[in-house]
């Protein structure tokens, strides 16, 4: 048998440069070198792990030969298994169909996923009810009260189809017969696993038939056949030129079989990446075991894949030839990393290793290594960006950030933009996250929510939204629509139904609301031509959303795609620069989905939206045309064999690098082992090998964050082991990393910090100061004069939330309105028998929007039933016989002459005024929140009822008789017993005396504000400041107040 021709290149040597030099010098394939002439190299075929590595190797050949001419070898990507675990083994564009002309074509990915999703949905629909038990024979017992929730929607089925597809591919790649699944449920397993196995058996029985009926095969099956064909050609001598595979670890059987054939071909060679030839034999034996050995040792070590590959190649480690030379310090670093990552059972050898080297050697080995330990991901990203930006200061120097953390990659790219540096990210961008993809998702969201205010506002602010108008016009109209409609109760439940046909009615209601006395000043600035533009905008929206809005209930996928595509084309700009690739990808996605739509799978708008978002998130757009040529951001796979002057390894925390072992969706660990599949920990070994390879570069910057997503993070086991072995030399790495952290922590710190602003004390002209306020605004004037200044003088008023969302204030207003209707229906005398039902009906009508919310209906409405009982059986029952008349929402006005001769008007709207038969008056104020304490009322910080009482005494409410005695009550509505009556009374003073004191204090306060020197300060009495104030940010309260946020909240 031909001897295997196997080489390795140590991590400390530049892989592609070393290989290219060795090949050209004839040290890889005997008798094959550049000396044979400029055409000779074209006879060679070289397999590399990725397309990126293929491109880099081509460049390395050109740099190596310099000015000489040479035809390049045929360089083909040999796909290592990516995050999906079952990606391409070969680039078929390279292999072609010439190896097996009769081999069926492979099913397209979306085509296959849709078929598998159909199988999953059919299985889920056959199990209509929840399974509560499974006996030993696999018989199911159902609970008809609960639905079966696995793959309940097409979107769920799509997700599971990916998992099922991965399992099918893995069985093919690992050459595991599907028939082994049937007897897999052993007595020691929970019977529930029988449910999963039943489904897998159904899927695996039907799936081959589905493919056969269409004359197709799985892509993995086709690639497996192509590999076998190539192996045969290598073995029978059909391939005459040199065939070389470089950089692959042969982590799967199919790949390993091909590498074995190449290694023993007459003119073949395999070049392994970073085979550890320093690790002692005992430790090597620990990682060379099978399934029966400890998973930690067998699958998480960096050399596990190479160890198994050597076994398949029948090559001893010591027979592998090393190519290239490694600098002494990098050779020592390689030994250090090897020792640090040795199997846990053999770490006792660390002592001998430390004794065998001196501190200077270790310090020299780690001289080029820096460790950044940031506080959080933001700081980590900024420090890495600073390090990459530093590289650009050296001409021709290059840098590559390698990280499996896509969030970190995006953060670093964003930080580099502060220097106008665009870095290429090899992970690309999901179609669903691209501008056109986001617009497509927003269009479906608007259709699903019937144009709910938040969704419609997001759609109109999207830069690609045009609706047939210039973008500037859309932006202006979007602002008008938000002020006029979207931030009002008219938008509750969505605008879709309101704009069918002609939107004149909703425009009329919006105009009426804009002229109301409580309307924000912003609405007053909407002019006649603006209203016409709004009407035109709504007409355009309806016309363009009609294809989606006209679809009702559940329809087929191709109908949704047709309507979705038509809507996007009608909304978006047709000539937007820079979106061509994404638009083409979206069109292709729509075409593929439509071609593979099944009439058996139907969707409502929500499930279609979920499916589209899922599919669009899996379509990746690659290529940054304006990226800086000397900076790269790479994933672990893309970084293999790539060299740079500075390598940055980011995200070195547990569960990120190395990743957490991912549990199979269908098979547990023992089942995988019984089938002969490798455990999920295999991925840890692959990432460990990627780390050890990257550590061989000359300058390496490592980074991690002490907190990720707000939670403490654990340093990667790689870092922990090197810290334990490295001692003081490792601490020096930390100090070098602190250099970047220091810059990151100071880069945004201004040279001169401006002192905090003083408390603003505006003193507007007297002519601009308000001449009329309500009693509630008088309370605001006492607690926070600045709020009155902002609202009444600056004419600033907080807009309602998007959609007029129902909050505490809206709930209180609805309850007030219901009680007003009730009392107006029964203003005097005993209540009739149907009073309870009428009050309940008034409340349900007023709270109709809130009752649509299941949580409100289930939790808050039962409490309101208690409030109804309290109001009728306690409050009304105990007072109706002494009441002569009740006035609700009674408006009162009182003119007050001031010292400067001006007149001030005090207004009030009393919730309830009871004119009693004895001539007294009772003021009742409804509170769905917490009533003020009597102490607050006494000192004048809650003067609403005392001032209303003063107005009663002075005839402001036109009660038809002179009032001499007034009492006041806060009626708390809600709580455990439904409510509570709280009488306003004081221990050390008579209520009527306090009323007069408050009125005199009011006149004095108003006179003070007629003085031009009197300011409107914010929060003059922090203890009595309101908990929430819409103007605190304008007054910069947190800047000037001591304690900042704590005091800004009030008490």
Helices and strands as residue ranges (DSSP letters): E 6-9, H 15-24, G 34-36, G 40-43, E 45-48, H 51-65, E 74-77, H 92-95, E 105-106, H 109-126, E 129-134, E 140-147, H 154-173, G 178-184, H 193-213, E 216-217, H 219-236, E 243-246, H 253-264, E 268-273, H 281-287, H 295-299, H 304-313, G 317-319, E 321-323, H 328-340, G 344-349, H 350-356, H 359-365, E 369-374, H 377-391, E 399-402, H 406-416, G 417-419, E 424-425, E 429-430, G 431-433, H 435-448, H 453-461, H 471-481, I 482-486, G 489-491, G 496-499, H 504-514, H 521-524, H 528-549, E 555-556, H 557-571, H 580-595, E 602-603, H 605-618, E 620-621, E 631-634, E 646-649, H 669-675, H 682-694, E 699-705, E 707-708, E 711-712, H 717-726, H 728-746, E 761-762, G 766-768, E 772-774, H 775-783, H 785-788, I 789-793, G 802-804, H 808-825, H 835-846, H 848-851, H 854-855, I 856-860, H 861-870, I 871-876, G 880-882, E 883-897, E 903-916, E 921-927, H 934-939, H 944-953, E 966-973, E 979-983, H 991-1009, E 1016-1017, G 1022-1024, H 1032-1035, H 1037-1040, H 1045-1048
